[in-house]
Amino acid sequence: MMGSRGLGAALLCAVCFAVGLLDGGCKESPRKQVTVVDGVEVVANPAVPLHKDPGRVLKVREKLRIRDTGDRFFFKYPERPETGPDGSIFLTDQDQLLKFSPGGAFLGNFCKPGQGPGEIESLNRYVIEDGAVYAADSATNKVVHLTLDGRYIDEWRLEDHFETMTRKWIVGSMVNLPHVSGVLADAKYSFFCTSRSDGSLRKTYVFPGKFYRKPRVFMRWDFLSWVANAKRDLLFVSLSREYQVKALDLNAGRVVRSFSRLYPKVPYVVPENMKAAYAAGGPPKPDFESDVLELFLPDADLWVRTSTVDAGKGPLFDVFSAEGDFLDSFHVPVKGKIIGIRGGTIFVEETADDGTIAVVLYENLEYGKD
C-alpha cells in the first residue's frame, strides 16, 4: 500500500512525464526571490515578466504632432513634457516653458526673462500640481508659482535648487565629482529634500558612484537615472551599470527596496565622441552597456528603458510595480528620442531630413487594458 508521500511522488513523476513529452523535461519556472539585507528588501526577478505576452511590440498610434514653425517658439532640445488637467501640453526648451492646447495649438511661453517677480533668469525644471505651475530658476534657486494660464501668484527661494516636488517634499540633486584626475574614482550623487510644511527640516541622501575626469574627458561610469513617485513620496534611483533600481522612501528616510531582474548583457559600442579618448589610453572602457538607461513613471508603474534595442522593433522597456514586481516587457516602435511618458501618451522628439524638430505624441493602445 502506498503512503501519502509515495503517492505525492508518483503524481509528481506523472506530471514531469507529461511535461517532458511537451518540452523535453520537468523544469520548475524561476520565481521572484525576496530577501532582506540591512533592512532593505531585495527583490530579484527572473528574466521573464508576469505578462502573458512578453517581448512583444507595443501597439501605438500617432495622435498629435507639434512642429517647430519658427514663429513664436523654437525646438532645439525639447524635454520634460507634462499634461494639464484639461489635456493641455507643457514642454521646456532652452529657457522656454511652452504651453499648447490639447490639439497642439501654441498658447504661450511662461518663461519671462529677468530677475524681478515672476521672471526667470535660467529655467531648470517645473512641476504641475493642484492646478498650478511651479517653475524653478536655477540661477537664483527661486521657485515661481503660476496659474495654469501663466499668471503670477508668488515665489520663494530655496537653499538647494529645485527639481521636483512630492506630496511632502521639495527635491533637488547634485553630483560631487572626484578631485583626482586621470583615474576612475569615487563620486557622490546627492539628493536634497526639504519639507514642504517645515522648511527647516532638510534631509540629504548620498548614492556612491564612479566617475572619470581628465582635461577634455568627463565620463560617468555609473549611469544615473531617477524619477519621483509624488503621491507615495518615493524616489526611484538607478546608479549602476548593473540592472538595479532602488526605492528611496523620503518619509522613512532610507532606501526601503532594491529590485532587479535577470538581464542579458549588451556589448558596449564606443560612441564617436569617445573613440579618440580611448585611442589615447584615457578612461577605462566597459565591456558592456549599462543595463538601465532611463526611468519613466507614466502612472503608478515604473518603466525602465534598457540597453536592448532591436532595429525593427525599437528599444526594450521593462515595467515594474512600486513593490518591485517584474510586470511586463515590450519594444516601443517609435523613431526618435522618447522624452517622456504620461499616462497612455508617449512623447517623442523627431527630427526631419531638413533638420526641423517635432514633438510627436503617440497613444499607447494597450494602456489600461490589463
N, C-alpha and C positions, 0 to 999 in steps of 0.2 A: 504494500500500500504506500502511495506517495504522499509525503508530508507537504505542508504549505510552502516550505522553502523550495522543495523539489518541484512542486507544481509551478511556482513562480519562475524558476529557472527554465523549465520546459517551455512555458509561454514566451519567455524572452527569446529563447532559441528559435521558436517558431516565427516570432516577429522578425528576428535577424535574418532568418532564411528567406522570408517573404521579401524583405527589403533588399537582401542580397540578390534576389532574382532581378530586381529593378536597377540597382546601381552598383552591383558587384561587391557588396559588403555591408555590414551593420556599423554605421558610424553615428555617433552622437553629435547633434548640431552644437556648435560652440555657443556659449551663452555669455551674457554680460556678467562680469565679476566685480563685486564691490568690496573694498577693504577700507579700513580707517587707519591713517598714518599721521601721527602727531595731531590728532583732532580733525584732520582733513579727510573727507570722504573721497576716495579714489575710485573712479568708475572706469573700468576697462571693457570696452565694447568689442564684439567680434567684427570681422571685415564686412559682414552683410547686415544691413539695417532691418528694421521690423516691417517695412513696407513690402507688399506682395510683389511689386514690380520695380526692384532697384536697378539703377544704371540706365534707365530709360531716357529718352529725350523729352524734356518738359514741353508741354503744349502751351505755346504762347502766341499772341496775336498783336500786331501793332495797332494802337488805338489813338495815338496822337504824336505829331512831330512838330517840335518848336524849332524854327530855323533862325539863325542869325541873319537878320536882314540888313545889318549895318546901319540901322536907323537910330533908334533911341537906346539901344543896348548892344553889347557885343558878347560873344562867346570866345574865350581863349582856353580857360580851364574850368568849365562848369562843374560844380560839385554840390554836395550836401542838399539833395532835394528833400523837400518836405511838402506835405499837403495840409491845407487849412480845413476847418470843419465844413466849409461849403464846397470842398473839392478844388479850391484854388491851389496853384502850384508855386512854390518858392524855390529859388536856386541862388547860390552865390557864385561870383566870378570876379576876381581881382577888384576888391573894394566895391562890389555891387551886391546888393541884396534885392533880387529881382522877383517881382510877383506877376503871375499870369493867371488868367481866368481858367476855369475847368476846360474850356475849349481851346486854350493856348494863346489867347489874345494878351498882349503886353499891357500890364496895368500900372507899372511904375517901378522905380528904383528907390528903395527905402534908405539907402546909404547916402547921407548928406555929408560931404567932406568938411572937416573943420574940428575945432576943439570946444565949441560952445554947446549949450544944452541941446540934446537931440542929435548932435553931429558926431561923426565917427571919423577918426583920423586913419585908422587901419583896421578894417573889418577882419575879425578872426573867425568866429562861429556865431551861430544863433540857435534859438530853441523856440518852438511854438508850443505854448501851454495855456490852457484855460482861456482861449480866445484872445491871446495877446502874443506879441513877438518880443523876445529878449535877445538883443544883438550885442556882441562883445567887441570892444575896441582894444586890440592887443597893445597899442602904443601907450595907452593910459590905464589899462586894467579897468576900464569903465564898462558898465552894462547899461545899455539904453533900452528902456521899456516903451514899446509902441503898441498901438492898436493894430488889428489885422488889416486896416486900410492905411497904415503908416503914420497916424497921428501920434505925436509925442505925449507920453504920460509922465514919466520921471526917469531918473537914472541914479546909479550908485557906483562906488568904486570898491574894488576888492584887493586884498593883499596879493593874491595869485591871479593869473589870467584865467578867464572863464572859457570852458569848452562845452559843457553841457550841464543840465540840471536833472536831478531825480526828484522823487517826491519830497525828500527831506534834505537833500544835499546839493551844493554847488561844486562842480568838479572841474579840475584842471590838471594838466600833466606837464612833465619836464624831464629831459634826459641830461644827466651829468656825464660828459664824455671823459674817458681816461686821460690823464696828464701825460703819460708816457707815449712816445711816438715810435712807429715802425714795428710794433708787435700787437698781436691780438690780446687785448687787455679788458679788465672788468669795467663795465659801465653801469650806472644806476638809472633806472626808469622809475620816476616817482609820480604818484597821484596825490594831489592836494584836494582835500574835501572839507568844505566849510558848511556848518549847519545853517539851514535857511531860517530857522527860528531863533538861533543864538549865534551871531556872527563871531563870537569869541571862541566857540567850540570848533576846533580845527584838527583834522587828522591827516597824517601822511603815511602812505603805503609805498614801499620800495620793492621793486622787482629787479633782480640781478640779470645782467645780460653781458654780451661780449661785443666789442667794437674795435675796429682797426682805423687808426688815423695816422697819416703822414702827409706832409705838404702835397696838396693836389689830389690826395686819395682819402676818401672817407667812406667806410663800408660798415654797415650793420651786419654782424654775424647772425644774431638772433633777430628774426623778423617780428616786429611788434604790430599787433592789431588789437583794437579794443572797441567795445560798444557798450552802451548803458541800457539796462532794463529799468526805465524810470519808475515804473509802478512798484517794482519789488526792491528798489534801492540796491541793485546789483550791477557790478561791472564784470563783463566777460573779457578776459585778457588772454591773449596768446603771445608769448615771448619765448620762442624756442624754434629750432629748426626741426624738432620732432613734432609729432601730432599730439598736441596738448592744449587744452583750454582750461583756464582757472576761473572760478566764480568768486569774486570778491564781494562779500556782504558788507555794505557800508554801515549798517546798523550794528551788526555783530562786531565789526572792526577787525575782520580777518578773512582770509581765504577759507571758504567752507567746503569747496568741492573742486576737484580736478578730474577732467574726463578726456578720454581719447578713444581711438578705435584702431584696429589693425589696418595698416595702410601700406600699399606697395610704393616703394621709393621711386622718384622720378629723377633720372640722371641730370646733373647740372649742365646747363648750356651757358657758356660765357657770353655775357652781354657785350655788344660792340664797344661801349664806353669803358669796359674793364679789360679789354684784350691787351692794351699797351701796358697797363699796370701789372698784369700777370706776367707778361713777357719780360718785364724789368725786374722780376723777382720780388714783387711787393707783397701784397696781402696773401694769406693762405687761401687756397682755392678749395671750396667744398666739393665733395663727390656727388652730392645730391641737392636738388632744390629744397627749399623749406616746404614742409608738408602743408602748412596752413599759410595762406597768403592774405586773407581778408575775412573779417567777420561782419555780418549784417544781421539786423534784428527787424524783420518785416512786421512781426507781431509778437506773440509770446514765445515762439520757437526761434532758435538761433540757426542761421545759415552760415556755413563755412565754405569759402571758396578755396579749393585745394589746388595743388600744383599740377594736377592731371588735366590735360587739355586734349580733346580729340578734334582734329582739323575739320571734320564734317559735323560734329555734334556740339562743339563748344566746350567751355570749362565745366568741370565736375564740381557740383555743390553737394555737401552733406548737410543734413538737418538734424538738430538735437533739441530735446526738451531742456528746460532750465535745470532739470534734475540729472541731465547728462545721458539720457537715453538716446541711442542712435536710431532715429525715426525713419529717415529716408535718404536717398542719394540719387541724383539725376544730373544730366547735362542741360545747360541753358543755351539754346541755339540762337544766339544773337551775335551780330558783328559789331565790334566796337568795345568800349570800356564801360562796364557796369559801374555806375556811380552811386547807386542807392536802390533800396528795395523798401517800399512802403505798402503794407498790406498785400494786395494782389497786383501791385504795379511794380514793374522793373524799369528803372531809369537807365538809359544807355547813352553815352556820348558817341556820336558817329561823325566821321569826317569824310566829306565828299571829295571827289577827284580834284576839284578846284580849290580845295583847302578850307572851304566853309564848314562850320561845325553846326550840328543839330543835336538837340536833346530829344531822344525818342522814348516814348512811353509804351511799354509792352504790357499787355494784360496776361496774367498767369491764369490760363483757362482751367487749371486744376485747383485753384485756390478755394479753400473752404469746402471741398467735396469729400475729403476724408474725415 
